[in-house]
Amino acid sequence: MSRYDVIVLGAGPGGSAAAVTAARAGLRVALIDKHRFPRNKLCGGGFTGRSMRYFREIFGAEHPDAPMLNRSSVTFCAFGEELGRYSEVPPLYMTMRRTLDHALMQAALDAGAEDVTGATVTDIAPATATVTLSDRTLSADVLIAADGVSSPTARALYGQPFDKRRIGFALEVEHPSDHPARTELRIDFGAAEWGYGWDFPKTCGRTIGVGGVLSRNPDMKANLRRYLAQLGLPDDQPIKGQFLPFGNFRRVPGRGPTLLAGDAAGLVDPITGEGIAFALKSGQEAAQAAIDALAQGQPSTALPRYRNALKPIHAAITQSRLIRPLLFLPTFRHGFIRGFRESSALRQDYLRLLAGETEYSEITRRTIIRLPRHILRAISAKLRADQSPAPPVP
Ligand SMILES: Cc1cc2nc3c(=O)[nH]c(=O)nc-3n(C[C@H](O)[C@H](O)[C@H](O)COP(=O)(O)OP(=O)(O)OC[C@H]3O[C@@H](n4cnc5c(N)ncnc54)[C@H](O)[C@@H]3O)c2cc1C
């Protein structure tokens, strides 16, 4: 049996952030992943200002060592109709997870974490922070499980990794592009129910996807095909799909010596679908909780410390979930889309949200102030739709 201070399971952004933090503090860390890196990970690869801030804080470098396109304008569309091209957006970085995650994982190894990637995990015992591989067993004082949305650790703890009624789901295709540097970044409201569509330029092509709450999108493939047709693109690339924990977070992120981070803890923004930033931050906080608990000689205090540190993220996700119906509920969404077109303040809020440049407490406060106007817009949009002989926007 190999003994560590901390085992980190999963070498995505959450796991690498945890491993680099714990290793730099001098702890003995094993970083386990079933894949050898570089590996593909289904994702839009939108790296927001928030992700960049956390990256700098955690990894202590200016940029991840991975190709990125920088965009500061976005084209918004709703139900196939263009709402406008807005250039007042805080910068958004577009990257491929294959190279991004490889760079983060390498930084964790450089900091001293032991490379246990490409490993077959045959058993996880959360109660004893023990992970069994095909050829050996590892145990630690603290296990940080950042093993993704289908987390085998969450399954071992709770019987299932997420709640099927509330989970999100997304489909993507990678499209080659002759001039990726010139491709616009585009967001489409209405491409999926309780979600949206995206066309993200990359240095090597375009990532096009649709995602939303699974239970409200029984045929997500049809959504994607419709969306590709709207973009004038052939439906000839392999389609890949993955669950997205859309605000379905675990209030107690773990049990005993096991802490869940990132998607495994359900830490994805339920409006934008952004998950990299919270994965980075929660990985760092989980490691910091382990560092502090071990320094006190009380490993069992890691979980309460971590839970406390996650409060701001939990509060942000809760507030985002409260605001979400105003954007996605059919009664309100026409009003939101009209407001988005007409009100530069509302648009600024959304753009800053998308770029990870604002906090939900601020947005919630302004939403409450705007609520009466929002409701009036929804009523007038409904009245106009009822009186118009032409079919309204769906
Ligand atoms: C289609 C789609 C588009 C998205 N677009 C964006 C976006 O543009 N911007 C954004 O911020 N977020 C986006 N997200 C969300 C983002 O991808 C996740 O929130 C983020 O990857 C979470 O990071 P993580 O480290 O928690 O988990 P992951 O990145 O999923 O990493 C988990 C790791 O655990 C490993 N693992 C899993 N099981 C085992 C096992 N049994 N044994 C060993 N290792 C294991 C995996 O190999 C993987 O490396 C998107 C998600 C989807 C599905």
The ligand as an SDF file (V2000), in Angstrom:
LIG
                    3D

 53 58  0  0  0  0  0  0  0  0999 V2000
  -20.4170   20.1590  -24.0260 C   0  0  0  0  0  0  0  0  0  0  0  0
  -19.8630   20.9270  -22.8700 C   0  0  0  0  0  0  0  0  0  0  0  0
  -19.3950   22.2250  -23.0830 C   0  0  0  0  0  0  0  0  0  0  0  0
  -18.8430   22.9460  -22.0130 C   0  0  0  0  0  0  0  0  0  0  0  0
  -18.3350   24.1930  -22.2610 N   0  0  0  0  0  0  0  0  0  0  0  0
  -17.7470   24.8910  -21.2610 C   0  0  0  0  0  0  0  0  0  0  0  0
  -17.1160   26.1340  -21.5130 C   0  0  0  0  0  0  0  0  0  0  0  0
  -17.0760   26.6140  -22.6540 O   0  0  0  0  0  0  0  0  0  0  0  0
  -16.5430   26.8030  -20.4730 N   0  0  0  0  0  0  0  0  0  0  0  0
  -16.5590   26.3000  -19.2100 C   0  0  0  0  0  0  0  0  0  0  0  0
  -16.0450   26.9540  -18.2860 O   0  0  0  0  0  0  0  0  0  0  0  0
  -17.1330   25.0910  -18.9410 N   0  0  0  0  0  0  0  0  0  0  0  0
  -17.7050   24.3710  -19.9320 C   0  0  0  0  0  0  0  0  0  0  0  0
  -18.2270   23.1280  -19.6740 N   0  0  0  0  0  0  0  0  0  0  0  0
  -18.1270   22.5850  -18.3150 C   0  0  0  0  0  0  0  0  0  0  0  0
  -16.7010   22.0610  -18.0520 C   0  0  0  0  0  0  0  0  0  0  0  0
  -16.3240   21.1860  -19.0820 O   0  0  0  0  0  0  0  0  0  0  0  0
  -16.6430   21.3220  -16.7130 C   0  0  0  0  0  0  0  0  0  0  0  0
  -17.3480   22.0460  -15.7370 O   0  0  0  0  0  0  0  0  0  0  0  0
  -15.1810   21.1150  -16.2610 C   0  0  0  0  0  0  0  0  0  0  0  0
  -14.5130   20.2650  -17.1580 O   0  0  0  0  0  0  0  0  0  0  0  0
  -15.1320   20.5170  -14.8580 C   0  0  0  0  0  0  0  0  0  0  0  0
  -13.7990   20.1950  -14.5270 O   0  0  0  0  0  0  0  0  0  0  0  0
  -13.4630   18.9990  -13.5150 P   0  0  0  0  0  0  0  0  0  0  0  0
  -12.0070   19.0520  -13.2850 O   0  0  0  0  0  0  0  0  0  0  0  0
  -14.3880   19.0360  -12.3850 O   0  0  0  0  0  0  0  0  0  0  0  0
  -13.8540   17.6590  -14.3090 O   0  0  0  0  0  0  0  0  0  0  0  0
  -13.3300   17.0580  -15.7610 P   0  0  0  0  0  0  0  0  0  0  0  0
  -12.7390   18.1650  -16.5230 O   0  0  0  0  0  0  0  0  0  0  0  0
  -14.4700   16.3210  -16.2680 O   0  0  0  0  0  0  0  0  0  0  0  0
  -12.1680   16.1030  -15.3050 O   0  0  0  0  0  0  0  0  0  0  0  0
  -12.4370   14.8770  -14.6570 C   0  0  0  0  0  0  0  0  0  0  0  0
  -11.2510   13.9480  -14.8200 C   0  0  0  0  0  0  0  0  0  0  0  0
  -11.5170   12.7660  -14.0490 O   0  0  0  0  0  0  0  0  0  0  0  0
  -11.0720   11.6420  -14.7660 C   0  0  0  0  0  0  0  0  0  0  0  0
  -11.8150   10.4530  -14.3370 N   0  0  0  0  0  0  0  0  0  0  0  0
  -13.1410   10.2310  -14.4270 C   0  0  0  0  0  0  0  0  0  0  0  0
  -13.4420    9.0070  -13.9610 N   0  0  0  0  0  0  0  0  0  0  0  0
  -12.2730    8.4360  -13.5500 C   0  0  0  0  0  0  0  0  0  0  0  0
  -11.9160    7.1890  -12.9970 C   0  0  0  0  0  0  0  0  0  0  0  0
  -12.8400    6.2330  -12.7890 N   0  0  0  0  0  0  0  0  0  0  0  0
  -10.6430    6.9480  -12.7150 N   0  0  0  0  0  0  0  0  0  0  0  0
   -9.6890    7.9000  -12.9530 C   0  0  0  0  0  0  0  0  0  0  0  0
   -9.9530    9.1010  -13.4890 N   0  0  0  0  0  0  0  0  0  0  0  0
  -11.2310    9.3670  -13.7820 C   0  0  0  0  0  0  0  0  0  0  0  0
  -11.3490   11.9950  -16.2260 C   0  0  0  0  0  0  0  0  0  0  0  0
  -10.5280   11.2270  -17.1110 O   0  0  0  0  0  0  0  0  0  0  0  0
  -11.0370   13.4910  -16.2570 C   0  0  0  0  0  0  0  0  0  0  0  0
   -9.7140   13.7350  -16.6780 O   0  0  0  0  0  0  0  0  0  0  0  0
  -18.7960   22.3770  -20.7140 C   0  0  0  0  0  0  0  0  0  0  0  0
  -19.2730   21.0830  -20.5070 C   0  0  0  0  0  0  0  0  0  0  0  0
  -19.7920   20.3590  -21.5730 C   0  0  0  0  0  0  0  0  0  0  0  0
  -20.2690   18.9500  -21.3330 C   0  0  0  0  0  0  0  0  0  0  0  0
  1  2  1  0
  2  3  1  0
  2 52  2  0
  3  4  2  0
  4  5  1  0
  4 50  1  0
  5  6  2  0
  6  7  1  0
  6 13  1  0
  7  8  2  0
  7  9  1  0
  9 10  1  0
 10 11  2  0
 10 12  1  0
 12 13  2  0
 13 14  1  0
 14 15  1  0
 14 50  1  0
 15 16  1  0
 16 17  1  0
 16 18  1  0
 18 19  1  0
 18 20  1  0
 20 21  1  0
 20 22  1  0
 22 23  1  0
 23 24  1  0
 24 25  2  0
 24 26  1  0
 24 27  1  0
 27 28  1  0
 28 29  2  0
 28 30  1  0
 28 31  1  0
 31 32  1  0
 32 33  1  0
 33 34  1  0
 33 48  1  0
 34 35  1  0
 35 36  1  0
 35 46  1  0
 36 37  1  0
 36 45  1  0
 37 38  2  0
 38 39  1  0
 39 40  1  0
 39 45  2  0
 40 41  1  0
 40 42  2  0
 42 43  1  0
 43 44  2  0
 44 45  1  0
 46 47  1  0
 46 48  1  0
 48 49  1  0
 50 51  2  0
 51 52  1  0
 52 53  1  0
M  END
$$$$
